[in-house]
Amino acid sequence: MHALEHFGLGRYGDPVEVDGYIKGIKNMSILLSPGGIFYLSIPVGEERVEFNANWIFNPWTIISCAESNNLQLKKLFRIDNQSGVIEEEITNTNIEQLSQSPHNLTLFIFEKF
């Protein structure tokens, strides 16, 4: 929870690596057995690095990276300060809306196949 967005930014003594989050997802997938569940909570929206802080990921970036590491998206939640936890239907439209927003906290639930 809330670690991947810091990978590769050099903020915690780790080396600066533009693909740090890709390596992180790959390593998480390696640790899972088939059928294992991976919970990933990260900020999503218009993709960018916020100076000296963290990545904001386009959700498509995360989904694509996860799929290439044998992880299938099973559920997606958006955490909203006013409404609480909202389960989003996994549709292209909903994911595209998240990708165009300034910032959303999300919880992806993936299963290893």
C-alpha positions as CSV (number, residue, x, y, z in Angstrom):
1,M,0.0,0.0,0.0
2,H,1.4,3.4,-1.1
3,A,4.9,2.3,-1.9
4,L,5.0,1.8,-5.6
5,E,4.5,5.4,-6.4
6,H,7.9,6.2,-4.8
7,F,10.0,3.4,-6.4
8,G,12.9,4.7,-8.5
9,L,12.6,8.3,-7.5
10,G,15.6,8.2,-5.3
11,R,13.8,9.7,-2.4
12,Y,14.5,7.0,0.1
13,G,18.1,6.2,-0.9
14,D,17.1,4.0,-3.8
15,P,18.7,4.6,-7.1
16,V,16.9,6.9,-9.6
17,E,15.3,4.6,-12.1
18,V,12.6,5.7,-14.5
19,D,11.3,2.1,-14.6
20,G,11.4,1.5,-10.9
21,Y,7.6,0.9,-10.7
22,I,7.9,-1.6,-13.5
23,K,10.5,-3.5,-11.6
24,G,8.3,-3.3,-8.5
25,I,5.3,-4.8,-10.1
26,K,7.4,-7.5,-11.7
27,N,8.9,-8.4,-8.3
28,M,5.5,-8.5,-6.7
29,S,4.2,-10.9,-9.4
30,I,7.3,-13.1,-8.9
31,L,6.4,-13.4,-5.2
32,L,2.8,-14.5,-5.9
33,S,1.7,-18.1,-6.7
34,P,-0.9,-18.6,-9.4
35,G,-4.3,-17.6,-7.9
36,G,-2.5,-15.2,-5.5
37,I,-4.1,-11.8,-4.9
38,F,-2.1,-8.5,-5.2
39,Y,-3.6,-5.4,-3.6
40,L,-2.1,-2.2,-5.0
41,S,-3.1,1.2,-3.7
42,I,-1.6,4.1,-5.6
43,P,-2.6,7.6,-6.8
44,V,-3.9,7.7,-10.4
45,G,-4.8,10.5,-12.8
46,E,-3.0,12.5,-15.4
47,E,0.4,10.7,-15.4
48,R,3.3,12.7,-14.0
49,V,6.0,12.8,-11.3
50,E,5.3,15.3,-8.6
51,F,8.6,16.8,-7.6
52,N,10.3,15.2,-4.6
53,A,7.1,13.2,-3.8
54,N,5.7,10.5,-6.0
55,W,4.3,9.3,-9.3
56,I,0.6,9.9,-10.2
57,F,0.0,7.0,-12.6
58,N,-2.3,6.7,-15.6
59,P,-4.4,3.7,-14.6
60,W,-3.8,2.2,-18.1
61,T,0.0,2.2,-17.3
62,I,-0.5,0.1,-14.2
63,I,-3.0,-2.3,-15.8
64,S,-0.8,-2.8,-18.8
65,C,2.3,-3.4,-16.7
66,A,0.4,-5.8,-14.4
67,E,-1.0,-7.8,-17.4
68,S,2.5,-8.2,-18.8
69,N,3.5,-9.7,-15.5
70,N,0.6,-12.3,-15.4
71,L,-1.7,-10.2,-13.2
72,Q,-5.4,-9.8,-14.2
73,L,-7.4,-6.9,-12.8
74,K,-10.3,-8.3,-10.8
75,K,-11.6,-5.2,-8.9
76,L,-11.0,-1.5,-8.8
77,F,-11.9,0.9,-6.1
78,R,-11.7,4.7,-5.9
79,I,-11.3,6.3,-2.5
80,D,-13.1,9.6,-2.2
81,N,-12.9,12.0,0.8
82,Q,-16.7,12.8,0.5
83,S,-18.1,9.4,-0.6
84,G,-15.7,7.0,0.9
85,V,-14.7,3.8,-0.9
86,I,-16.5,3.4,-4.3
87,E,-16.1,0.2,-6.3
88,E,-15.7,1.2,-10.0
89,E,-17.0,-1.1,-12.7
90,I,-14.0,-2.1,-14.8
91,T,-14.9,-0.5,-18.1
92,N,-12.8,1.5,-20.6
93,T,-15.0,4.5,-19.9
94,N,-14.4,4.5,-16.1
95,I,-10.7,3.8,-16.5
96,E,-10.4,6.6,-19.0
97,Q,-12.2,9.0,-16.7
98,L,-9.7,8.2,-13.9
99,S,-6.8,8.7,-16.3
100,Q,-8.0,12.2,-17.2
101,S,-8.7,13.4,-13.6
102,P,-6.1,15.4,-11.7
103,H,-5.7,12.9,-8.8
104,N,-7.6,9.9,-7.3
105,L,-6.6,7.4,-4.7
106,T,-7.3,3.9,-6.0
107,L,-7.1,0.3,-5.0
108,F,-6.4,-2.2,-7.7
109,I,-7.0,-5.9,-6.9
110,F,-5.1,-8.2,-9.2
111,E,-5.0,-12.0,-9.4
112,K,-2.0,-13.9,-10.7
113,F,-2.8,-16.3,-13.5
